[in-house]
């Protein structure tokens, strides 16, 4: 597995985990968890979006390098 492939897999897993964390925090916030859970959910969602944008730019920048 190349470093490029590992990087893409790692970014994808991180985005998925952040989306899960965001949903979990928002769910806790709706069930009476307070504003701190809403803040955590917002931060996790913003970080997931930022990582997704980073992943797209990474792929665009290194499209000439193979995945092998």
C-alpha positions as CSV (number, residue, x, y, z in Angstrom):
1,X,0.0,0.0,0.0
2,X,1.4,3.3,-1.0
3,X,1.6,6.4,1.2
4,X,-1.0,8.1,-1.0
5,X,-3.5,5.2,-0.6
6,X,-2.9,5.1,3.1
7,X,-3.4,8.9,3.3
8,X,-6.7,8.7,1.5
9,X,-8.0,5.8,3.6
10,X,-6.9,7.5,6.8
11,X,-8.7,10.8,5.8
12,X,-11.8,8.9,4.8
13,X,-11.9,7.0,8.1
14,X,-11.4,10.2,10.1
15,X,-14.2,12.0,8.2
16,X,-16.6,9.1,8.9
17,X,-15.6,9.0,12.6
18,X,-16.1,12.8,12.9
19,X,-19.6,12.5,11.2
20,X,-20.5,9.8,13.7
21,X,-19.2,12.0,16.6
22,X,-21.2,14.9,15.3
23,X,-24.4,12.9,15.1
24,X,-23.9,11.5,18.5
25,X,-23.2,14.9,20.1
26,X,-26.3,16.5,18.4
27,X,-28.4,13.5,19.6
28,X,-27.2,14.0,23.2
29,X,-27.8,17.7,22.9
30,X,-31.4,17.1,21.8
31,X,-32.0,14.7,24.7
32,X,-31.1,17.4,27.3
33,X,-27.3,17.2,27.2
34,X,-26.9,20.9,27.1
35,X,-25.1,23.4,24.9
36,X,-21.6,21.8,25.3
37,X,-22.8,18.8,23.3
38,X,-24.1,21.1,20.6
39,X,-20.7,22.8,20.5
40,X,-18.9,19.5,20.2
41,X,-21.2,18.5,17.4
42,X,-20.6,21.7,15.5
43,X,-16.9,21.4,15.9
44,X,-16.9,17.8,14.8
45,X,-19.0,18.7,11.7
46,X,-16.8,21.6,10.8
47,X,-13.7,19.5,11.1
48,X,-15.3,16.7,9.0
49,X,-16.0,19.3,6.2
50,X,-12.5,20.7,6.4
51,X,-11.0,17.2,6.2
52,X,-13.2,16.4,3.2
53,X,-12.0,19.5,1.4
54,X,-8.4,18.7,2.3
55,X,-8.9,15.2,0.9
56,X,-10.3,16.5,-2.4
57,X,-7.4,19.0,-2.8
58,X,-4.9,16.3,-1.9
59,X,-6.3,14.0,-4.6
60,X,-6.3,16.8,-7.2
61,X,-2.7,17.8,-6.4
62,X,-1.4,14.2,-6.5
63,X,-3.4,12.8,-9.3
64,X,-0.3,12.0,-11.4
65,X,1.0,9.6,-8.7
66,X,-0.4,6.1,-8.9
67,X,-2.1,4.4,-5.9
68,X,0.3,1.4,-6.0
